[in-house]
Amino acid sequence: MILALALTFAPQLEKIGVVRFDAVAEMSGIVPSSRYSGTYWVHNDSGDSARIFPIRRDGSSAMVKADKKWAGIAIKDARNVDWEDITSDGKNLYISDMGNNGNERKNLGVYVIEEPNPSATEVARFKFIPLSYPDQTEFPPKNWDYDCEAVFWLRNKLYFVTKHRRSKFFPVDSTNLYRLDFVDRKNQLTKIDHADSLGGWVTGAAVSPDGSTIALLCQAPLQRVWLYSTQAKNDKFFAAGGRSIGLSNVKQAEGICFESNSALIITNEQREIYRLTL
């Protein structure tokens, strides 16, 4: 007689690193490199200069011979108004300058750069794509639903997940999903989905290496990761339903990316790095 045992494994969260060089003061977005194994690109939130940092999972620099005073890779002539997330299409990095705490910005957009060598000191060329929401007509609006801290690349398009609030510091646990369908003079996003009751406002997003799963990071009042299938009809990922994983003690969690199809990397503004095994 043969007995089959079905085992259920709970997700496991472990701290795996801390960024220890001074220039990373408020780590916001993270994305794995497509060209350099074991390298991740991160950036600071608003208030920093326009620069990115290649790091390892333990928080060390991926730049050869970097020291504690290492200043990262500058993006010449760019400006960090409120950089909140970063994603990749396999060749280029997309840095989302879509942070909009007061919901009154009219200069939103995305910087596009070719992924540099981790040992570079400067990126000399970039493209900036100005963006706008099709349903925002007031600046600020009555409902503050036009902040965005989460962006991901899927099927050759950029997607943006909004962060909602009813005042500057009062989170609402709903979100809207927008897609950039084409680049023209207006670069207006297309609204395609909505989700309620996520537990917290959305601070990061990522797509698994096999393209099958979207992960959303929620921060407050509850810390959670949501997982959604990318196979939903008409990109209605949220309406199709997802799986929620509760988190605790990860402080001000802002960045998320996939380490593999079965593990996530989560970073916080305190420069700590965690692995969530699914």
C-alpha angles and dihedrals in degrees: 000000000000120000120205115208119205112203125193116205120202117220112266126214121200134170109239106170154357126217105237105184117098101232094070099076104148110019110203116161134026135187131169118248116252093204107036118055116231093012126123128190118223136170140190128255124248119319095047129102119260102278143120133211131217110215141169125238091261091057097256121132119266089209115101113255095358117164134198091278094053109140101202127228116319121217102217117233093359124120131217103217094157113335109188110163145007134208139172139223092202094269108034133046119226114206111196114220090183101118107132111168094167094040089228105101119122096180100071120146152121131267116219121200133165107252106265132216109270089235093058121109100201143023108213101187133049142154122227119205112198112216138192138184115246093216100046111098101153129059102234101014127208091255114045098222100132105085115107128195099158131070133162139178119231133161093352095307137099120237127197126202116200132225115220132206140158094216133005094281104023110096125210116202097222129095143189127219120219131183131204101226099176141351116243138135094297101033091201116180123234117233109222111159147011136203133195133196100025091151095241144017117285117257103166146011138193143171124228119249091252090051094237102110138047118204122202122194116212122193117181146072085353125020112226145149117221122201122203133180116243091215096082115129115261090001092289089149097155097043089055090061134244146213122262127212118191120224133194139185097016092121117211097359111193110149133061136171138152119264088187137337089280103038137054132205116218125189133188136204089255087069095249123141125211135184120216111197109205 
